[in-house]
Structure formats: C-alpha cells, structure tokens
C-alpha cells in the first residue's frame, strides 16, 4: 500500500469552484457559437466526438506518457492536441488499407485500457497539482471569450451560411474542403479540382477532418465552415496560457494576469496600428483561425510541441517518456504546417548554444534539434516531394508586399520606410520582450526566443504570393506573445507590489482609448510621420499618467519602472485596438481580417453539386464548363474549387490554382499563380467544346478520358441546348444541369 501511494504521489487540491465556473462560462460560449450554424443533432455528435474520441484519450496519453497534471486548462488543451495528433496518424495508417471509416476505434481502446489497468487509472485520473487561482481563472476566461467573439464575428459570422451567396465567399475554404473530400478516399491526397493530380501539401488538417466526418457523418461543409475551427482555436488559447505560466509561475511572481494577457495578445495583438488607410501586417492568431484551418491546427501543434520542448530542456531531458510526446507531435507538425519544424529547429539551436555557453548539458537541445531536422527532411521528401509551394528567397521583399509600401511608393526609400514602419509596429506590440532580464538564463525562454527569431527571419528573407511568408511569423507569434507577457511581468515585478495588475490594466485600457483618439485625429494626415507622432505621444502620455497615479496612490516601486511598465502595457494591449474595433466596424476589419468577395456558388449550384455526391460513386470523373471565379480583361482567377468540394468527386478541369504545377509555372514566370492561363490548352478546349458545341466526337473524347458526369453551369457561360441529345439528363436546377454520359 505504501509503495502504491508513493507511485501515485501526494494528493493535491483540485480546481476551485470559482475556476470551474469560469471555465464553464467559456465552454457555454463555445457551444452557443457552434449552435448558431449547426443543428442540435450535428452539435451533439460533434461535441461527443471531440470529447470522447479526441480529448479524453489524448488527455490519457498526455498524463500517462508525459506525467503531467498541472491544471485542467493545460491538460485538456494538450490532451486535445495529442488526441488530434494520434487521430491523424491512425487515420493515415487505416486509410492506407481502406479502413478509414474505422479510424476512431483507437480512442475507446485507449480509454478501456486506462480504465481497466489500476496503475494507469491512478496516473491518469488524478487531481491537478497547480489549479488556477480564482482571479487567474476569470481573467483567462475573459480574455479567451473576447478573442473567441472577435474570431467568430469576422469568421463564421461574416461568411456563413456557406454556398448560398456568390458575392459572399472565400475560395480558400472551398479549397480546404476539396482537400478534405479527397482525404476521405485518397491516399495520398489529390487535387480533386484538377482531375486528381497528386498534391504535395501540408494536408494533416484534412485527414483529421476526414476522420471526424467518418466518425460523425456530419457534412464536410458544416465541419469546415462552422464547427472544426473552434476546438482547435480554443485549445490553442489554453496552450498559450500553459506556456506563459511556465515563464511566469503565479506562485513565484504573483503575476496571475500574465497568462491571460498572453492569450489576449497572441489572439488580437501583434501590431500597433497608427495608419487608418493601411494595416501593418496581421500576425495574431485570430487573423487565420477561421479562414486558414491548416494554420489553426499548425499553431495548436506548434504550441504543444513547445510546451514539451521547454519542459525537456529545463529538466535535462527527463522524464524520458516525454520524448515520445515530442516525436509524436513533431511527426504531425511536419504535415500540419510546413513552417513549424524550421522555427522549432532554430529554437533548439538557440537553446543548444545557451546551454553550451553556461556549461550545462546540451544533450536535450541537441536531440530535440536532431528530431526536428530529421522529421523535416523526411517530410520534404515524402509529404512535399521537394516542392517549395512557390516560396522564394528574396530578402525584405515582404516590405514591398505589405500595405505601407503603397502609401510610400513615390518615395525613393519606400521599401526602407515600409520596413521601418512595420518593424516598429511589431516591436512596440511585443515590447515586453526587451525586459525579460534574468529569464534569458532559462533554456526554455531562450528556446522560445529562437522560435521567435526564426519566425521573423522566415518572413523577412522569403517571399510567396499573397504574402504567405507571413505564416512563419504567425506560427511563431504565440511564443512571442508569451515572451512579451513574461517580460512585462518581470518589469512590473520590480515594483514589488502584487497589485501591479492594476497598473497593467489601467495602462492597457488607457492605451486602447488613447490609440483610438490618435487614429481619429491623424486620419486626415498624409504620409506616415504624423500618425506615428500621434501614436508615440499617446503612449508617452499614458505612461506618465499611469506612473503619476501609481505614486500618488502611494504604491511602492521606482517611478521610472512604473513609467516604463505603463508604456509597455499601453503598447501591447493597445495593439489589439483595430481587431477589437473590427467587431463593429467593417473598415477596421478590412485592415486586419479578410473579407468576403465574389466567386462563390449559388444555392442552386451548390444543391446540384450535392446531388451529384449523393448519386455518384467515389472516383467517378466530372467535367464542367466552370473554371473562373472572376473573369475580367482576359484574366481568369482560377480559384474555382467548390464543385469538387461539394461533390467530393474529381473534376477533369475545374480550377487550376493551388496546384503544384500552377506554383511551378508561377515561380518560373514570377506571376500570380491564381491568374496564370491553364497550361494544357488542348485539354481545356476539348473540355469546353462539349458544352458549347457538342458532337459525338467531342463526347467520345471525354468518355475516353474517363468522364462519367457533366456539370453544366449556366452562370459560367452559354450551354448548348443540343447537349441533351448526346447525354442523359439527370438533374436540373435554375443555375446548373447535370448530365450522365451514356
């Protein structure tokens, strides 16, 4: 009995009632947001799958392998990340032998084993060691709720219902859905919108979504457009908090607000925005949480990877079982987002150098870096096939692509000024970084700093269409937010007053108000100098006001420290001004968030595509006359993916954007991959002539190409009425007609 008690460890206090109530409030908000765009039956199935098939077995693995039990926020968030990673790997294995519909079976096996084995049950189902304090729990709940509401407002709230209004669409979501549709049946994933051409891309989100679809039977449209974003993002917020508490333990620093602040800054901060006509780079997690599902998953996996890495570096690689978690997460990171392993690898390199200089064991950093490098190289060969997806080495080209450049284009130093403006904006928003002090002796902090530097350099030294190199910085930004919050906590900690949260809160609130005034007063000023002077003046005024108030209240500490703390807090929290304004302002939203535009499907077109899914077999090839979401001045924006997405069937030629071949051509010709002409002119002509001037010869040509169905889109162009003389009419709507080749 004594040995068993020692193995289980001492009992510790569980979470407080106040903490549980705060968490329950966030959960209820999440359920309400999901319920706004789903049926009750869909919601129940999705929640049960997320909890029972992903989170609980993931939690069991997290605690059983890693020996974790810090607090419920961390354990549930990390459990969801580990469960998702395990689900992806199981799905890949089961899909390769045609058993993808049963990929969820691993979860009940894990839960049964954990329940039946007494030792495993004791290690998994036990109380936490460091439950959140009530104030900490409510601050975390408040910051998470605010970020969630903003993401919802500029995500599902702006784009749903899907496939009903052709003037309110976002083609990338249809692209993601088409890949998820391929993941249901294909190993490896293919470009359904281009005849099933092989796809070299980070596709693990799509395998995870396909696994969820098979397990719940919820339509992919509802999963991708309305449901799957929220648990990924919510768990990411929890892991930002978990990472921040490692750098600022509340028991030591008294900064119970540091973790919640990191969640707020990571979600909505990132860039001080003095210009009313140009955004200075959207790098916060809220920007891509909805419209880039691969980034949403990537950030979650990257954060879980960083949590484990920090713990291994601090504990000299012990307990050794945590290396299993690191390898598991690294394997999934390789196919979740291509930006993760490079920045994590640089983080381990930074830690290796720091440990070496301090004459401490470097083995954990070396092994971690080796794992990141080995998995990344393997992914380059097996997942990406050597493709760079259009990424080029062009130092500082980012400053030409970002918005400030267009305001300064007439200036001979426009690129330099654009760079200075952007970097100043980012630096002020993360200014707490510069006050970490002795925390630089911590290998975990140095590792995160390496991740931050790698994210910044990846963005500044490379270029890609659509400024997609920003994803390097977006991947690293949650870690930057954690370091910035820890630095601010360290700075105001020098005041020697645990009520410094009042100073931080007051400075942040005044910063939001002051920056709003500065933006309003400088709106009519030309150039960038005036708006920046207003912004810096406001930050200084807030700092002075807060510091004077602090001393008038007879609080302890140095006036200069209070002044500096007020300025940093004003800039970090004030950087969230424009995203907060985006909740009610479309003009503010356009500076940070993407907005709907034309090119989607009508309800009739979508209904016809869904009919095709129900009445055809997987793999049956479709031909269509619809290729361009926008066609103007001889240019075709070929991001047309919704037919493949909704029908879940390969299309001979629908669009051709976002394919490996399109990226290769665009890279060689230095053009926009979405606007290049289709490279196989003969195939496209043979496809389109069937709809314009059908004949037995043209029909036979498509039949030999393997086409079984014709999807005639009346909005894409005139369809010959004689087509029905050669093929069988199967379904007709106002905007689309479906034929079957006889």
C-alpha positions, 0 to 999 in steps of 0.5 A: 500500500505504501509503495502504491501511494508513493507511485501515485504521489501526494494528493493535491487540491483540485480546481476551485469552484470559482475556476470551474465556473469560469471555465464553464462560462467559456465552454457555454460560449463555445457551444452557443457559437457552434449552435448558431450554424449547426443543428442540435443533432450535428452539435451533439455528435460533434461535441461527443466526438471531440470529447470522447474520441479526441480529448479524453484519450489524448488527455490519457496519453498526455498524463500517462506518457508525459506525467503531467497534471498541472491544471485542467486548462493545460491538460485538456488543451494538450490532451486535445492536441495529442488526441488530434495528433494520434487521430491523424496518424491512425487515420493515415495508417487505416486509410492506407488499407481502406479502413478509414471509416474505422479510424476512431476505434483507437480512442475507446481502446485507449480509454478501456485500457486506462480504465481497466489497468489500476496503475494507469487509472491512478496516473491518469485520473488524478487531481491537478497539482497547480489549479488556477487561482480564482482571479487567474481563472476569470481573467483567462476566461475573459480574455479567451471569450473576447478573442473567441467573439472577435474570431467568430464575428469576422469568421463564421459570422461574416461568411456563413451560411456557406454556398448560398451567396456568390458575392459572399465567399472565400475560395480558400475554404472551398479549397480546404474542403476539396482537400478534405473530400479527397482525404476521405478516399485518397491516399495520398491526397489529390487535387480533386479540382484538377482531375486528381493530380497528386498534391504535395501539401501540408494536408494533416488538417484534412485527414483529421477532418476526414476522420471526424466526418467518418466518425460523425457523418456530419457534412464536410461543409458544416465541419469546415465552415462552422464547427472544426475551427473552434476546438482547435482555436480554443485549445490553442488559447489554453496552450498559450496560457500553459506556456506563459505560466511556465515563464511566469509561475503565479506562485513565484511572481504573483503575476496571475494576469500574465497568462491571460494577457498572453492569450489576449495578445497572441489572439488580437495583438501583434501590431500597433496600428497608427495608419487608418488607410493601411494595416501593418501586417496581421500576425495574431492568431485570430487573423487565420483561425477561421479562414486558414484551418491548416494554420489553426491546427499548425499553431495548436501543434506548434504550441504543444510541441513547445510546451514539451520542448521547454519542459525537456530542456529545463529538466535535462531531458527527463522524464524520458517518456516525454520524448515520445510526446515530442516525436509524436507531435513533431511527426504531425507538425511536419504535415500540419504546417510546413513552417513549424519544424524550421522555427522549432529547429532554430529554437533548439539551436538557440537553446543548444548554444545557451546551454553550451555557453553556461556549461550545462548539458546540451544533450536535450537541445541537441536531440530535440534539434536532431528530431526536428531536422530529421522529421523535416527532411523526411517530410520534404521528401515524402509529404512535399516531394521537394516542392517549395509551394512557390516560396522564394528567397528574396530578402525584405521583399515582404516590405514591398508586399505589405500595405505601407509600401503603397502609401510610400511608393513615390518615395525613393526609400519606400521599401526602407520606410515600409520596413521601418514602419512595420518593424516598429509596429511589431516591436512596440506590440511585443515590447515586453520582450526587451525586459525579460532580464534574468529569464534569458538564463532559462533554456526554455525562454531562450528556446522560445526566443529562437522560435521567435527569431526564426519566425521573423527571419522566415518572413523577412528573407522569403517571399510567396504570393499573397504574402504567405511568408507571413505564416512563419511569423504567425506560427511563431507569434504565440511564443512571442506573445508569451515572451512579451507577457513574461517580460512585462511581468518581470518589469512590473515585478520590480515594483514589488507590489502584487497589485501591479495588475492594476497598473497593467490594466489601467495602462492597457485600457488607457492605451486602447482609448488613447490609440483610438483618439490618435487614429481619429485625429491623424486620419486626415494626415498624409504620409506616415510621420504624423500618425506615428507622432500621434501614436508615440505621444499617446503612449508617452502620455499614458505612461506618465499618467499611469506612473503619476497615479501609481505614486500618488496612490502611494504604491511602492516601486521606482517611478521610472519602472512604473513609467516604463511598465505603463508604456509597455502595457499601453503598447501591447494591449493597445495593439489589439485596438483595430481587431477589437474595433473590427467587431463593429466596424467593417473598415477596421476589419478590412485592415486586419481580417479578410473579407468576403468577395465574389466567386462563390456558388449559388444555392442552386449550384451548390444543391446540384453539386450535392446531388451529384455526391449523393448519386455518384460513386467515389472516383467517378470523373466530372467535367464542367464548363466552370473554371473562373471565379472572376473573369475580367480583361482576359484574366481568369482567377482560377480559384474555382474549387467548390464543385469538387468540394461539394461533390467530393468527386474529381473534376477533369478541369475545374480550377487550376490554382493551388496546384503544384504545377500552377506554383511551378509555372508561377515561380518560373514566370514570377506571376500570380499563380491564381491568374496564370492561363491553364497550361494544357490548352488542348485539354481545356478546349476539348473540355469546353467544346462539349458544352458549347458545341457538342458532337459525338466526337467531342463526347467520345473524347471525354468518355475516353478520358474517363468522364462519367458526369457533366456539370453544366453551369449556366452562370459560367457561360452559354450551354448548348441546348443540343447537349441533351441529345448526346447525354442523359439528363439527370438533374436540373436546377435554375443555375446548373444541369447535370448530365450522365454520359451514356 
